[in-house]
Amino acid sequence: MEIFTKAFGRPKNKLSKSKKSIFNAIFFGDKRIDENERLFQLATTSYLHNDVSNALKTIDTCLKSGSSEKWEYFAFRANCLEENREYKKAIEDYEIAIELNDYDENVYALYHQIGFCYLNLNNNEKAVEFYTYALQLKNHLQNKDKEDLEGLDGGVLVGVPFKRIHNNRGNALKNLNRFDDAIADCEKAIEYDENYSNPYLLLSQIHSLKGNEKESIKNLEFSAILGNHFSIKTIANLISDGKLTEENIKTFFDKFSRFSDKNSMIFLIELLNSKRAESAYANYHLKTYLSLIEFSAISLRNESALSVLKLLRG
């Protein structure tokens, strides 16, 4: 049984697709098809300029003509709907886009995005299911030695890295309290890229749920050092709320004491923007770092320090 049938509970309607192709060619002709392509390009331009609303309006005009069955059009609209958090409608369009493609492995990224939509709809079981389909299809694609492009092509997602699929499936597994399976996905993501910060953050969350705070803090720290902004903000909030030991706080300040480093600056800003730190150690070093930043910015004209000072002064 092919994956499409397993995923959607029905076979692809290939005969209907063939009939529609013949009908479109005879009834609409090249002029209408060219107009649809023009509209698609306009929609893409709007999307690339962060005007998702106009992109949706334009691609709707294109698809309402009924003269096109290009899978890219439906995948594009699904992506726009997803950005608007209209996840159910996005899933419908992703399904159409997948059906219009001859080979499932060519659109494995769309299975992944359906998983992402289900994750945001709090249907974690379906999310795990579709992330797993994406992994199977991506492996199938690579086993055929086909080109595996990753990323967006004008608003159409054409590929997703293994590390990201494993991390996202791990997140859904965590939500289902399948912690061992979630940890396995995190470890797989790290195996693909040991400098990818997201699986360390996820490991931190999993170990916290398991009651292993020491392991949780260790992974949170590692994620922050790799530049994960959410991890950095979380650490700053934990310090401000007095939920870390003095030893943990000292470790974090030692790691982030190089105020000219981008991640150190983010850490400092997040800490200053959060509530007043309960730790005397943290407050003392905050004052020290602020003095250093002011000296470096004003006296040495250090660009990084100037940027931080500007942010701090609003």
VOGU-3710 file (C-alpha; in Angstrom, 3 decimals, decimal comma):
1> meiftkafgr> 0,000/0,000/0,000  1,458/3,375/-0,975  1,917/6,015/1,717  -0,733/8,355/0,271  -3,392/5,670/0,752  -2,251/4,952/4,308  -2,112/8,647/5,162  -5,446/9,749/3,697  -7,457/6,518/3,640  -8,027/6,572/-0,122
11> pknklskskk> -6,045/6,036/-3,331  -4,958/8,880/-5,584  -7,595/9,725/-8,199  -5,233/9,510/-11,174  -7,952/8,995/-13,799  -9,700/12,216/-12,750  -6,398/14,032/-12,951  -5,757/12,773/-16,495  -9,226/13,810/-17,663  -8,783/17,255/-16,125
21> sifnaiffgd> -5,454/17,737/-17,939  -7,091/17,012/-21,296  -10,058/19,275/-20,477  -7,819/22,171/-19,420  -5,685/21,931/-22,553  -8,729/21,967/-24,852  -11,040/24,364/-23,031  -8,685/26,964/-21,523  -5,657/26,834/-23,799  -2,242/28,354/-23,245
31> kridenerlf> -3,488/31,894/-22,594  -5,316/31,013/-19,373  -2,443/28,827/-18,206  0,024/31,669/-18,811  -2,229/34,007/-16,829  -2,259/31,579/-13,910  1,520/31,432/-13,937  1,651/35,242/-13,891  -0,676/35,309/-10,893  1,427/32,676/-9,147
41> qlattsylhn> 4,560/34,768/-9,648  2,760/37,842/-8,269  1,636/35,828/-5,244  5,194/34,606/-4,719  6,519/38,172/-4,837  3,990/39,249/-2,214  4,962/36,332/0,008  8,664/37,112/-0,280  7,845/40,685/0,801  6,034/39,304/3,880
51> dvsnalktid> 2,620/40,291/2,523  0,913/36,965/3,186  -2,571/38,486/2,973  -2,063/39,698/-0,606  -0,272/36,470/-1,518  -3,340/34,506/-0,423  -5,701/36,805/-2,304  -3,676/36,452/-5,515  -3,243/32,682/-5,355  -6,982/32,348/-4,635
61> tclksgssek> -7,714/34,228/-7,876  -5,376/31,877/-9,696  -6,968/28,705/-8,317  -10,583/29,879/-8,641  -10,212/29,914/-12,428  -10,331/26,111/-12,258  -7,878/25,845/-15,129  -4,799/24,720/-13,243  -3,762/21,614/-11,402  -0,136/22,436/-10,633
71> weyfafranc> 0,719/20,990/-7,240  2,965/23,976/-6,488  -0,040/26,334/-6,477  -1,842/24,345/-3,785  1,361/23,836/-1,775  1,973/27,582/-1,896  -1,534/28,413/-0,680  -1,210/25,787/2,049  1,991/27,443/3,236  0,276/30,841/3,371
81> leenreykka> -2,690/29,389/5,252  -0,271/27,748/7,671  1,406/31,095/8,347  -2,060/32,513/9,061  -2,592/29,613/11,505  -5,463/28,271/9,418  -4,146/24,767/9,933  -7,213/22,739/8,908  -7,476/24,550/5,563  -3,722/24,191/5,080
91> iedyeiaiel> -3,969/20,412/5,556  -6,671/20,247/2,863  -4,473/22,076/0,349  -1,383/20,034/1,240  -3,389/16,869/0,559  -4,421/18,164/-2,883  -0,830/19,152/-3,687  0,430/15,696/-2,713  -2,241/13,992/-4,817  -1,319/16,084/-7,873
101> ndydenvyal> 2,305/14,955/-7,678  3,171/11,643/-9,336  5,684/10,548/-6,707  5,141/10,890/-2,965  8,856/11,059/-2,208  9,109/14,255/-4,284  6,762/16,019/-1,859  7,829/14,445/1,445  8,198/17,991/2,831  4,422/18,462/2,503
111> yhqigfcyln> 3,828/15,395/4,681  6,119/17,044/7,207  4,093/20,264/7,085  0,864/18,352/7,635  2,558/16,939/10,732  3,394/20,482/11,804  -0,233/21,558/11,301  -1,506/18,645/13,381  1,029/19,503/16,094  -0,420/23,013/16,274
121> lnnnekavef> -3,925/21,549/16,374  -2,815/19,499/19,426  -3,328/16,255/17,531  0,051/14,787/18,442  -0,736/11,263/17,292  -1,449/12,475/13,745  1,620/14,708/13,922  3,837/11,699/14,745  2,178/9,754/11,921  2,895/12,379/9,262
131> ytyalqlknh> 6,405/13,156/10,489  7,093/9,421/10,193  5,753/9,377/6,617  8,050/12,311/5,816  11,076/10,423/7,170  10,181/7,277/5,222  9,713/9,210/1,985  12,906/11,243/2,424  14,864/8,019/2,927  13,165/6,550/-0,146
141> lqnkdkedle> 14,104/9,633/-2,188  17,756/9,403/-1,183  17,866/5,652/-1,778  16,858/6,403/-5,373  19,783/8,863/-5,627  17,332/11,648/-6,457  18,215/15,268/-5,762  16,959/16,333/-2,339  16,643/20,111/-2,262  15,961/21,540/1,201
151> gldggvlvgv> 14,226/24,808/1,972  11,715/27,103/0,304  11,448/27,763/-3,406  9,432/30,960/-3,700  7,019/30,062/-0,908  6,809/26,345/-1,746  8,563/24,044/0,711  10,568/21,530/-1,323  12,620/19,815/1,373  13,332/19,532/5,108
161> pfkrihnnrg> 16,586/18,402/6,791  16,527/15,074/8,646  17,539/16,831/11,872  14,462/19,051/11,784  12,027/16,206/11,070  13,444/14,132/13,941  13,323/17,092/16,320  9,725/17,928/15,416  8,600/14,312/15,737  10,398/14,215/19,083
171> nalknlnrfd> 8,352/17,215/20,204  5,089/15,458/19,342  6,298/12,285/21,098  7,143/14,350/24,190  3,579/15,703/24,204  2,343/12,101/24,185  4,608/11,305/27,186  6,593/8,867/25,018  9,800/10,214/26,523  12,178/7,426/25,501
181> daiadcekai> 11,083/7,666/21,868  11,338/11,463/22,019  14,877/11,246/23,423  15,819/8,847/20,613  14,628/11,396/18,039  16,622/14,158/19,770  19,749/12,000/19,706  19,170/11,261/16,024  18,829/14,990/15,257  22,090/15,665/17,121
191> eydenysnpy> 23,746/12,839/15,205  22,953/14,725/11,997  24,165/18,060/13,420  25,728/18,338/16,879  25,517/22,151/16,674  21,746/22,186/16,143  20,360/23,844/19,271  16,714/22,710/19,124  17,141/19,056/20,195  19,122/20,144/23,274
201> lllsqihslk> 16,254/22,456/24,224  13,798/19,595/23,683  15,968/17,270/25,786  15,901/19,895/28,523  12,103/19,949/28,462  11,873/16,141/28,447  14,254/15,700/31,392  12,373/18,384/33,311  9,119/16,485/32,787  10,886/13,330/33,999
211> gnekesiknl> 12,010/15,160/37,142  15,704/15,153/36,217  16,441/18,854/36,711  20,229/18,505/36,655  20,153/16,954/33,173  17,509/19,467/32,114  19,680/22,452/33,095  22,733/20,944/31,388  20,906/20,612/28,060  19,294/24,041/28,416
221> efsailgnhf> 22,734/25,577/28,926  24,135/23,794/25,885  21,216/24,929/23,727  21,735/28,533/24,891  25,469/28,433/24,170  24,618/27,322/20,632  22,512/30,465/20,272  18,950/29,259/20,866  17,108/32,463/21,796  14,281/30,680/23,614
231> siktianlis> 16,819/28,832/25,789  18,655/32,077/26,547  15,386/33,761/27,537  14,408/30,768/29,676  17,708/30,916/31,567  17,306/34,653/32,149  13,796/34,110/33,525  14,946/31,267/35,777  17,652/33,504/37,224  15,200/36,370/37,725
241> dgklteenik> 12,671/34,097/39,420  15,299/32,687/41,785  14,736/29,136/40,526  18,423/28,289/39,993  21,150/27,511/42,490  24,006/29,972/42,920  26,267/27,354/41,330  24,087/27,263/38,186  23,973/31,049/38,056  27,761/31,313/38,331
251> tffdkfsrfs> 28,112/28,784/35,505  25,805/30,757/33,239  27,524/34,071/33,953  30,905/32,479/33,290  29,606/31,200/29,933  28,040/34,510/28,924  30,539/36,975/30,341  31,953/37,911/26,923  29,566/40,827/26,388  30,807/41,442/22,826
261> dknsmiflie> 29,548/38,007/21,796  26,088/38,083/20,186  24,591/35,383/22,419  26,038/37,024/25,524  24,371/40,290/24,551  21,017/38,553/24,071  21,409/36,874/27,468  22,166/40,174/29,178  19,257/41,967/27,503  16,816/39,172/28,396
271> llnskraesa> 17,983/39,199/31,994  17,618/42,965/32,247  14,186/42,861/30,593  12,933/40,213/33,014  12,040/40,797/36,637  14,750/41,884/39,087  17,154/38,995/39,681  16,790/37,419/43,120  20,423/36,319/43,139  22,912/38,729/44,742
281> yanyhlktyl> 25,610/37,171/42,569  23,597/37,859/39,423  22,852/41,451/40,422  26,499/42,154/41,250  27,702/40,830/37,899  24,957/42,593/36,003  26,261/45,915/37,315  29,830/44,868/36,452  28,904/43,904/32,873  26,900/47,073/32,369
291> sliefsaisl> 29,907/49,164/33,434  32,115/47,237/31,017  29,634/47,738/28,183  29,399/51,478/28,832  33,195/51,799/28,918  33,623/49,726/25,747  30,855/51,587/23,919  31,763/55,131/24,921  35,557/54,990/25,285  36,552/52,226/22,860
301> rnesalsvlk> 33,686/52,666/20,351  33,149/48,903/20,263  30,318/48,343/17,754  28,817/45,344/19,574  28,839/47,212/22,889  27,308/50,270/21,200  24,501/48,103/19,843  23,763/46,659/23,284  23,855/50,085/24,946  21,442/51,416/22,358
311> llrg> 19,043/48,528/22,964  19,264/48,936/26,735  18,505/52,652/26,540  15,542/52,042/24,244
//
